[in-house]
Amino acid sequence: MNRAQDQRGVALLTTVVCSALFMLLGLSLTFSSLTEFKMSTEFAAREQALLIADAGFNLTQGILRGNNLSDLLSTVTQVDQYLNFPVPTERTALEYFDRNPLSPVEAIQIDFANPPTPIGTRMVNGLLTAPEGIPIGTGRYFARLSDNDDGDGDWLSDTDSVVILRVMGVHRASAAEGSVYGTTTQNAIAIIETTLRRDTTFNFEGGFTVYGPNLDVTYNGNTFDLDGRPHDLNGTLMAGTPQPGLTVLNNNPGMADAAFTANSAFSALAGMQYDNIVGETGDFGDEPSIMDKTDDIRTGSDPDAANIFDPNWLMSFVNRLSSIAHNNLPGGTYGGVTWGTPNRPEITFIDGNAILEENGTGAGLLVVNGTLNYNGAFTYTGMVFILGGEFTMSGANKTIIGGTFTANVMDNQDGTFSYGVPKIILNGNSNFLYSPQGIALAYSLLPMKVLNWRETTRELEPY
């Protein structure tokens, strides 16, 4: 009897112990499931924020095209402030906290779709989005441009075509996010930072540049002008360092580079035409201002400048350019057109031989993948590229303010290209006025290079 009772007691105790263990196991699994759910929710929300930031980065790059970087850096925007957020006392190089478009603490806690009453305002330089961000998908993004350490000591002015772009993606997440940051309003955020560099291959120093081992040139009359002195976008002389009226290039040090090209350009001139090519003192004295600048590019500090030596690079670039051109046109005759303005410059790509006639204007970058006959009273501000080997300017009152590049790019029929001898004919009142502003207008339209990309986190940059 006692033995049976003892056995029942042991069984009961075993049952109670097992029940307690199963209950603890159940609670453990419940808590583990909740934790995993919370973690997965937070991870999904953060990934959404990262996707928003990345999409914002791609959209923001379009703002940089056609705009002066210093102007963007120095633009001041008044932004509402909702919190007295802490500013880190220990910062990394280039004051990382000041590169954020807004405080990460505010980004986490504020519902920007329905913000509270601000406690004040602050001024932000280089903001590329509206103060409340730009809605996209499940959230919104904020973007800000900052200068790199380019050595000029001025964080609101760019001198090396390199800038830093930060984009913050904000995604309104679940309540689980709040327990992580100790807030009642919960946003997931992601911050990406990129260093961008403007491609300066086309930042020519001169009003008219010719590439080739030699040059077939005809100067008719005495009313053309190749003026290497700096001009503004209106064609008015301005202060600055003069450049050659005619620059010649040919990367062949074993054959004296562009010496043959320069001699051909010089010998085709009649004595009374010498003073039609003015600017920097060239290879033949003050006038005409003709200079071989091949070695200057080869030994210069600009890493992009030497790209122009490679016709394969140039044609690859031209093919990519056609996909982003504002005006993508076949060869043909065009008259009375407007291809961009100085305030809204455009890329115009003509694939084939072209004739420009009648009155017309344009601004930005004009690339002709063929020959060009430039007739009529046509004024263009920016850069004009003629790659088909023959360029004729005739008629009256034709002006290019900025820079012109002409070459004879020959298809070798094996997937490669080479430079041949270009032909130039200048008739009538043909004016080529060097304008650094006009050239900058052109190359600012090109997509910027991404030198590096990184995601910043709270561990890397505490806030």
C-alpha positions in Angstrom: 0.0 0.0 0.0 2.7 2.4 1.0 4.7 1.4 -2.0 1.8 2.2 -4.3 1.3 5.5 -2.7 5.0 6.3 -3.1 4.9 5.4 -6.7 1.8 7.7 -7.2 3.7 10.5 -5.5 6.7 10.1 -7.7 4.5 10.0 -10.8 2.8 13.2 -9.7 6.1 14.9 -9.0 7.4 13.8 -12.3 4.3 15.1 -14.0 4.6 18.5 -12.3 8.3 18.8 -13.1 7.7 17.9 -16.8 4.8 20.3 -17.0 7.0 23.1 -15.6 9.7 22.2 -18.1 7.4 22.1 -21.0 5.9 25.4 -19.9 9.3 27.0 -19.6 10.2 25.6 -23.0 7.0 27.0 -24.4 7.7 30.4 -22.9 11.3 30.2 -24.2 10.0 29.4 -27.7 7.5 32.2 -27.5 10.1 34.8 -26.4 12.5 33.5 -29.0 9.8 33.7 -31.7 8.9 37.3 -30.6 12.6 38.2 -30.6 13.1 36.7 -34.1 10.0 38.5 -35.3 11.2 41.7 -33.9 14.7 41.2 -35.4 13.2 40.3 -38.8 10.9 43.2 -38.7 13.7 45.6 -37.9 15.9 44.1 -40.6 13.1 44.4 -43.2 12.5 48.0 -42.2 16.1 48.9 -42.4 16.4 47.2 -45.8 13.4 49.3 -47.0 15.2 52.4 -45.7 18.4 51.4 -47.6 16.4 50.8 -50.8 14.9 54.3 -50.4 18.3 55.8 -49.9 19.7 54.1 -52.9 16.8 55.2 -55.1 17.2 58.7 -53.8 20.9 58.6 -54.7 20.1 57.7 -58.3 17.5 60.4 -58.5 19.8 63.0 -56.9 22.6 62.5 -59.4 20.4 64.1 -62.0 20.4 67.3 -60.0 24.2 67.5 -60.3 24.2 67.4 -64.1 24.2 70.9 -65.6 24.7 72.7 -62.3 27.8 74.4 -60.9 29.0 72.4 -57.9 30.1 75.5 -56.0 26.6 77.0 -56.4 25.0 73.8 -55.0 27.4 73.7 -52.1 26.7 77.3 -51.1 22.9 77.2 -51.4 21.3 77.8 -48.0 18.0 76.2 -47.0 16.0 77.0 -43.9 15.0 73.8 -42.2 12.5 73.3 -39.4 14.0 71.8 -36.2 11.8 69.6 -34.0 14.2 68.2 -31.4 17.2 69.4 -29.4 19.3 66.6 -30.8 22.8 66.1 -29.5 25.7 66.9 -31.7 28.6 64.5 -31.2 31.6 66.0 -29.5 34.1 63.6 -31.2 33.8 63.7 -34.9 35.6 62.0 -37.8 37.4 63.7 -40.7 35.5 66.3 -42.6 33.0 66.7 -39.7 30.8 63.7 -40.7 27.8 64.8 -38.6 27.6 68.0 -40.6 27.4 66.1 -43.8 24.1 64.5 -42.9 21.0 66.2 -44.5 19.3 66.1 -41.1 20.0 64.7 -37.6 19.6 60.9 -37.5 17.8 61.3 -34.1 15.2 63.5 -35.7 14.9 61.2 -38.7 14.1 58.3 -36.4 11.6 60.1 -34.2 9.7 62.5 -36.5 6.8 61.6 -38.7 7.6 63.9 -41.6 4.2 63.3 -43.2 2.5 64.8 -40.2 5.3 66.7 -38.3 4.8 68.3 -34.9 5.2 72.0 -34.3 8.9 72.9 -34.8 10.9 74.3 -31.9 12.9 76.5 -34.3 14.8 76.5 -37.5 18.4 76.0 -38.7 20.2 76.8 -41.9 21.6 74.0 -44.0 24.1 74.4 -46.8 24.1 72.1 -49.8 20.6 70.5 -49.2 19.4 69.0 -52.5 15.9 68.1 -51.4 13.0 69.9 -49.8 13.4 70.3 -46.1 10.7 67.7 -45.4 12.4 65.3 -47.9 11.0 63.8 -51.1 8.4 61.0 -50.7 9.3 57.8 -52.5 7.8 54.3 -52.1 7.2 53.6 -48.4 9.1 56.6 -47.1 11.1 59.6 -48.1 14.7 60.6 -48.7 16.9 63.5 -47.9 20.1 64.5 -49.8 22.9 66.9 -49.1 26.1 67.8 -50.9 29.4 68.6 -49.1 32.8 69.6 -50.3 35.8 67.3 -49.9 39.1 68.5 -48.5 40.3 70.1 -51.7 42.9 72.3 -50.0 41.2 75.7 -50.5 39.9 75.9 -46.9 36.4 76.8 -48.2 33.8 74.2 -47.6 31.3 76.1 -49.8 33.4 76.2 -52.9 34.6 73.4 -55.1 38.0 73.5 -56.8 38.8 69.9 -57.8 35.4 68.7 -59.2 35.1 66.2 -56.3 32.2 66.4 -53.8 30.6 64.2 -51.2 26.9 63.2 -51.5 25.0 61.9 -48.5 21.5 60.4 -48.9 19.3 59.4 -46.0 16.4 57.0 -46.5 13.6 57.1 -44.0 11.0 54.3 -43.7 8.2 54.3 -41.2 8.6 50.9 -39.6 6.6 48.8 -37.0 6.4 49.4 -33.3 9.2 46.9 -32.8 11.6 49.5 -34.0 10.7 51.8 -31.1 12.0 49.5 -28.4 15.5 49.6 -30.0 15.8 53.4 -29.9 13.6 54.0 -26.9 11.1 56.3 -28.9 7.4 56.3 -29.4 7.5 57.2 -33.1 9.6 54.7 -35.1 11.3 55.2 -38.4 14.0 53.0 -39.8 16.8 54.9 -41.4 19.7 54.2 -43.7 22.5 56.6 -44.7 24.7 56.2 -47.8 27.7 58.3 -48.6 29.4 58.6 -52.0 32.4 60.5 -53.2 31.7 61.8 -56.8 34.0 63.3 -59.3 33.0 65.2 -62.4 34.6 63.8 -65.6 36.9 66.6 -66.9 38.0 65.0 -70.1 36.4 67.8 -72.1 37.6 70.6 -69.9 39.7 72.0 -72.8 41.8 75.1 -72.3 41.3 76.9 -75.6 38.6 77.9 -78.0 39.4 75.6 -80.9 41.2 72.3 -80.5 42.2 70.0 -83.3 43.5 66.4 -82.9 45.5 64.7 -85.7 48.9 63.8 -87.1 48.4 66.6 -89.5 45.8 69.1 -90.6 44.1 70.1 -93.9 42.9 73.6 -93.3 41.6 76.5 -95.4 41.2 80.0 -94.2 39.1 82.1 -96.5 38.9 85.9 -96.1 39.9 87.9 -93.0 36.7 87.9 -90.9 37.1 84.7 -88.9 38.3 84.8 -85.3 39.9 82.1 -83.2 40.1 83.9 -79.9 41.7 82.2 -76.9 41.1 85.1 -74.5 38.5 84.3 -71.8 34.9 85.3 -72.6 31.7 85.1 -70.6 28.6 83.3 -71.7 27.5 86.3 -73.7 30.8 86.4 -75.6 32.1 89.4 -73.7 35.8 89.6 -72.9 36.6 88.9 -69.2 39.6 88.8 -66.9 41.6 85.5 -66.9 44.5 83.6 -68.4 44.5 83.6 -72.1 44.7 80.2 -73.9 45.8 79.4 -77.5 43.4 80.6 -80.2 44.1 77.2 -81.9 45.3 74.2 -79.9 46.7 71.2 -81.7 47.1 67.7 -80.2 48.7 64.4 -81.3 50.0 62.0 -78.8 53.1 60.7 -80.6 56.3 61.9 -78.8 58.5 59.9 -81.2 57.2 62.0 -84.1 57.3 65.4 -82.3 53.6 65.1 -81.2 51.5 67.7 -83.1 54.4 69.7 -84.7 53.3 68.8 -88.2 49.7 69.8 -87.4 50.8 73.1 -86.0 53.0 73.9 -89.0 50.2 73.1 -91.4 47.8 75.4 -89.4 50.5 78.1 -89.5 51.6 77.8 -93.2 48.0 77.9 -94.5 47.6 81.5 -93.1 48.1 84.5 -95.2 50.1 87.3 -93.5 47.0 89.5 -93.0 45.3 86.6 -91.2 47.8 86.2 -88.4 46.0 88.5 -86.0 42.7 86.5 -86.5 44.1 83.8 -84.1 44.8 85.5 -80.8 45.4 84.4 -77.2 48.3 82.9 -75.4 51.8 83.3 -77.0 52.1 80.2 -79.1 54.7 78.2 -81.0 55.0 80.9 -83.6 55.0 84.0 -81.3 52.2 86.3 -80.2 50.3 86.0 -83.5 49.0 83.7 -84.7 48.3 82.0 -81.3 48.8 78.3 -82.3 50.2 75.9 -79.8 50.9 72.1 -79.4 49.6 71.3 -76.0 50.0 67.5 -76.2 52.8 67.3 -73.6 50.9 69.6 -71.2 48.0 67.2 -71.2 50.3 64.2 -71.0 52.2 65.5 -67.9 49.3 67.5 -66.3 47.6 66.7 -63.0 44.1 66.1 -64.5 43.7 62.3 -64.6 40.9 62.6 -67.2 42.5 64.9 -69.7 44.6 62.2 -71.4 41.4 60.2 -72.3 41.2 62.4 -75.4 44.4 60.7 -76.7 42.5 57.4 -77.1 40.0 57.3 -80.0 38.6 54.0 -78.7 37.8 55.6 -75.4 36.3 58.6 -77.2 34.0 56.5 -79.4 33.0 54.3 -76.5 32.1 57.4 -74.6 30.2 58.8 -77.6 28.1 55.6 -77.8 27.2 55.9 -74.1 26.5 59.6 -74.6 23.7 58.9 -77.1 21.7 57.1 -74.4 21.6 60.2 -72.1 21.3 62.9 -74.8 18.3 65.3 -74.5 18.2 65.4 -78.4 19.2 62.2 -80.1 19.1 62.9 -83.8 20.1 61.3 -87.1 22.3 63.0 -89.6 20.6 65.6 -91.8 19.8 69.3 -92.2 18.6 71.3 -89.3 17.5 74.9 -89.3 15.8 77.3 -86.9 16.4 75.0 -83.9 16.9 75.7 -80.2 19.0 73.0 -78.5 19.2 74.2 -74.9 19.8 77.6 -73.3 22.6 78.7 -70.9 20.0 78.3 -68.1 18.8 74.9 -69.3 21.7 73.3 -71.3 21.2 70.2 -73.2 23.2 67.3 -74.8 22.5 67.1 -78.5 23.8 64.0 -80.3 23.7 63.8 -84.1 24.7 60.4 -85.5 25.8 61.1 -89.0 26.7 64.0 -91.3 24.9 67.2 -90.4 24.2 70.7 -91.9 23.1 73.6 -89.7 21.4 76.4 -91.5 19.2 79.4 -90.9 19.0 81.0 -87.5 19.4 78.8 -84.5 20.8 78.7 -81.0 21.9 76.1 -78.6 23.8 75.6 -75.3 25.4 72.6 -73.7 27.2 69.8 -75.5 26.8 69.2 -79.2 28.4 66.0 -80.6 28.3 65.3 -84.3 29.4 61.7 -85.1 30.1 62.7 -88.7 30.9 65.8 -90.7 29.5 69.2 -90.0 28.6 72.1 -92.3 27.9 75.0 -90.0 25.8 77.5 -92.1 23.6 80.5 -91.3 23.5 82.7 -88.3 23.8 80.0 -85.6 25.1 80.7 -82.1 26.1 77.9 -79.8 27.3 78.2 -76.1 29.2 75.3 -74.7 31.2 72.6 -76.5 30.9 71.4 -80.1 32.5 68.0 -81.1 32.9 67.1 -84.8 34.3 63.6 -85.2 33.7 62.8 -88.8 36.9 64.4 -90.2 35.5 67.5 -91.9 34.2 70.8 -90.5 33.1 73.7 -92.6 31.9 77.1 -91.3 30.4 79.3 -93.9 27.9 82.1 -94.1 27.7 85.0 -91.7 27.4 85.7 -88.0 28.2 82.2 -86.7 29.6 82.1 -83.2 30.6 79.3 -80.8 31.2 80.5 -77.3 33.1 77.9 -75.2 35.1 75.4 -77.1 35.3 73.3 -80.3 37.0 70.0 -80.8 37.4 68.5 -84.3 39.0 65.2 -85.3 38.9 62.5 -87.9 38.0 59.4 -86.0 38.4 56.4 -88.5 36.7 53.0 -88.0 39.4 50.3 -88.5 36.6 47.8 -89.2 37.9 45.5 -86.5 36.3 47.1 -83.5 39.0 49.7 -83.0 39.4 53.3 -84.1 42.3 55.6 -85.0 42.8 59.3 -85.6 43.3 60.5 -89.2 43.9 63.9 -90.7 41.0 66.3 -90.2 39.8 68.9 -92.7 38.7 72.4 -91.7 37.4 75.2 -93.9 36.7 78.6 -92.3 34.6 81.0 -94.4 32.9 84.3 -93.7 32.3 85.7 -90.2 33.1 82.6 -88.2 33.8 83.3 -84.5 35.3 80.8 -82.0 35.4 82.5 -78.6 37.1 80.6 -75.7 34.8 80.6 -72.6 35.8 78.6 -69.6 32.2 79.1 -68.4 30.8 77.7 -71.6 33.1 74.7 -71.5 32.1 74.1 -67.8 28.5 74.3 -68.9 29.1 71.4 -71.3 31.0 69.0 -69.2 28.8 69.6 -66.2 26.1 67.7 -68.2 28.1 64.5 -68.0 27.3 61.9 -65.3 29.6 62.1 -62.4 32.0 59.2 -61.5 31.4 57.3 -58.3 34.8 57.1 -56.6 33.5 55.3 -53.5 30.3 54.2 -51.9 29.6 53.2 -48.3 26.8 52.8 -45.9 27.2 54.7 -42.6 25.8 53.0 -39.4 25.4 54.0 -35.8 28.4 51.9 -34.9 30.6 53.8 -37.4 29.2 57.2 -36.7 27.5 57.4 -33.2 24.5 59.7 -32.8 
